[in-house]
Amino acid sequence: MAECGRISTVITFMMMCTWSFPSTAESYFQEIPTETWGYVEVRENAHMFWWLYGAQTSNSSERVNKPLIMWLQGGPGGSSTGFGNFEELGPLTVELKPRNTTWIQAANVLFVDNPVGSGFSYVTQPSAYTTNVTGIANDLVTLFRAFLEKQPVFQQMPFYIFCESYGGKMTSAFGVALYQAIQSGSVKCDFRGVALGDSWISPVDSVLTWGPYLYAVNLLDGKDLASVNQAAQSTAEAVAKGEYTKATQLWDQTEQIISATTDDVDVYNILIHHAPPFPKFQSLGSDFLDRLYAQHVGPLYTDPLTELMNGPIRKKLGIIPSNVTWGGQSGEVFVYQTEDFMKPVIGDVSKLLNYGIKVVVYQGQLDMICDTLGAEEWIKKLDWDDLPQFFNTNREPLYAPSGKTDRDTAAFYKAYKNLELYYIMKAGHMVPSDNGEMALEMVKRVINEEY
């Protein structure tokens, strides 16, 4: 009860019942609420949850001068409204303390629990789970169309999709589907760009560079490098043959070798070893799926966050069905994506570039799972005429506000036309958590150049 009261004093409570929706002609002058949320039934038996925060401004009417950012979490099965919101970039931390690097300083932020089954999103029949990024993208278009129809003020405001990890794979497919829906007239939106954070765009390129990356930072010797490279090559061969489920299993074996030879390095931040284990969960049906879930989705459902989401937050929201628990279906989400997990989406990123959409890639320096070496490799494979000019462009150092005086380099940056690449220093896989100040500066650069 005390925590519920604290939430109410820190965040303005939901105004859905009293908020009226103007016509499209009046929509630009509609006042954007401080906070609101809801469900969309994207398909029969598939319900997707979203949570919007209005930008922090001196006057609520000024929020229309800020763009809209959608944040998509990874996993697959991670919760945007939980982990992304309270652990990375929302207005409050898990301890319900104000976050001084929240992205709502720069934009209106929409968190979405995606795919269905993640976070507070849920399905009522197993057949409603998605099995590939095409299904995920279609659900997101349906969700976003419904959101824009209920809140038409955002139809005329610049829109960006920011993401992390497997969220980058989903964002790439969603971006293509959204662009096509806009062109067909089924969605009205000023879609400006995507920002792919430490993203699982080309799994093979990531896996093949794990060994060289770890070797370069003294976490492998020559003997162990050969073992990791051999396992990675087996994974790549399975992908080349179209044996994607087998490739996921071999990917797991490669990670096991890395764990054994590096004294259990944290694949999300190589400065950490022996990361705290994830609490027990119901088995997903096999040792390798259990291991992968615990390694890659489990950290997004830690005890303090789970207690917060299923306790005070659930009560605050007031619309979560009684039989739905936050994260209760995340394991199934992960399992149903197993066949699609190792498939690349380089072609979707190429399409976005050729559509003229801004594509931003940002990489944490200390991330292994989606390392910068792998990102450089998949970027080389993009089908985009301006790629040679991009790679011939010099990088420039960037400084966060607190480091400008002593010139403590916070990032490097290079760009050519609508492709940008940020190398974020002192950050692992979860860039907004590890280097929140530079992450916020990056957001401001991305959205302010055009707005």
Buried (B, 14 or more C-beta within 10 A) or exposed (E): EEBBEBBEEEBBEBEBEEBEEEEEEEBBEBBBBBBBBBBBBBBEBBBBBBBBBBBBBEEBEEBBEBBBBBBBBBBBBBBBBBBBBBBBBBBBBBEBEEBEBBBBBBBBBBBBBBBBBBBBBBBBEEEBBBBBBEBBBBBBBBBBBBBBEBBBBBBBBBBBBBBBBBBBBBBBBBBBBBBBBBEEEEBBBBBBBBBBBBBBBBBBBBBBBBBBBBBEEEBBEEEBBEBBBEBBBBBBBBBEEEBBEBBBBBBBBBBBBBBEBBEEBBBBBBEBEEBEEBEEBEEBEEEBBBBBBBBBBBBBBBEEBBBBBBEBBBEBBEEBEEEBBBBBBBBBBBBBBBBBBBBBBBEBBBBBBBBEBBBBBBBBBBBBBBBBBBBBBBBEBBEBEBBEEBEEBEEEEBBBEEBEEEEEBBBBBBBBBBBBBBBBBBBBBBBBBBBBBBBBBBBBBBBEEEB
